[in-house]
Amino acid sequence: MTNDTFYWVALNLIPGLGSVLIKRLLDQFKTPEAVFQASLKDLLRIEGLGEKVAYEIRKGPPDHKVDRELSLLKEIGGKIITLNNEIYPQRLKEIYDPPPILYMRGDLKKEDELAVAIVGSRKTSPYGRWVTEKISQELASQGITIISGMARGIDSVAHLGALSAEGRTIAVLGCGVDRVYPSENRGLFKRIIDHGAVLSEFPMGSPPEASHFPKRNRIISGLSIGVVVVEASEESGSLITAHYALEQGREVFAVPGNIGTRGSRGTHLLIRQGAKLVESSEDILEEILPQWKREKERVGETESPGPELTQEEQQIYRQMGENPLPIDTIIRESGLDPGKVSSLLLNLELKGLIVQWPGKCFSKKM
């Protein structure tokens, strides 16, 4: 643990300090250590910071609380990611109120930058479970990390779908990373740690309080390019996640359901408000892939077609030329199953090697 991490955790444990106030303090004083060294007069100049909280900061870091926090985290093999850490997710860092620190079990990887959140009701129908598993499997098989909240219902199925496709998945908790909630997800919790990460902004031992979950939802959307809502009532917390997604400039997708069921009202409301109707993973990919490519071009990244392609991907890629080729022709000439060809084409498009044209035609990206 670095001295810097100590002060980050200390600042996060000050009563009455939320992520917005911490961000304002850091904008002014630059480092958590400098915040604790600031005068009362300078602290009170920060918008929204009252005398009570300012006096708490002036008392200095709560050493025993920080030491206990870090000791408990070490016992379970966890880590702290601070806002200035290079592995802190860039997309999350850019939201209005990013969590100053994230408690983590597992690991974040660079490929997790390409992530889609799938959320929905805790009370699910067989249809909701089927479509969630199908979409999460298909997205994960394309190298997209699945983000959710590990709640009962749709969230759990989304994680399981990603894992069944041997993909990566991240759970954002409304409690401490040393708590498993709901308790029946203990096995899923471990699998997520082994194939992704479990994240929380809440201190060790924090219970799953109702007020934690709306805050948690902004992180779920903040980590993602887009949010998919499956089965949600009009009062569902999933709509809060969708609202955060819109505020953060993310894509919002909704899966339509039976018009006679309460669990469809929330998703149908989102569709009426402009969310994209989703019938398959392709509906999601055709929206997020162009955005992902623009982001990569902005930071000057490129993909190499060489050793990263499987033998079947190379076979399909060699068929491509400058002129758009209909998918029927690609299927016929490759001799592969139509579903397999569609999957391979999505892989190549995801890697930025081919371009899809109207009428399901494809060409090499020049």
Secondary structure, 3 states (H helix, E strand, C coil): CCHHHHHHHHHHCCCCCCHHHHHHHHHHHCCHHHHHHCCHHHHCCCCCCCHHHHHHHHCCCCHHHHHHHHHHHHHCCCEEEECCCCCCCHHHHCCCCCCCEEEEEECCCHHHHCEEEEEECCCCCHHHHHHHHHHHHHHHHCCCEEEECCCCCHHHHHHHHHHHCCCCEEEECCCCCCCCCCHHHHHHHHHHHHCEEEEECCCCCCCCCCCHHHHHHHHHHHCCCEEEEECCCCCCHHHHHHHHHHHCCCEEEEECCCCCCHHHHHHHHHHHCCCEECCCHHHHHHHHHHHHHHHHHHCCCCCCCCCCCCHHHHHHHHHCCCCCEEHHHHHHHHCCCHHHHHHHHHHHHHCCCEEEECCCEEEECC
